[in-house]
């Protein structure tokens, strides 16, 4: 999964990047999904995640991005 801030503004840096990383890990753990790879860049976020078959991918994405 890849997503970007609106207009791809370069806002994901410093404390914001740390908080984004932490939130994604916490929500993934709550949903019992395993993060294989997570890269938080200044203008986008890459996530490679294993979602259990009983969970819908759209629910996972909606929760993490929300």
Secondary structure, 3 states (H helix, E strand, C coil): CEECCHHHCCCCCCHHHHHHHHHHHHHHHHCCCEEEEEEECCCCEEEEEECCCCCCHHHHHHHHHC
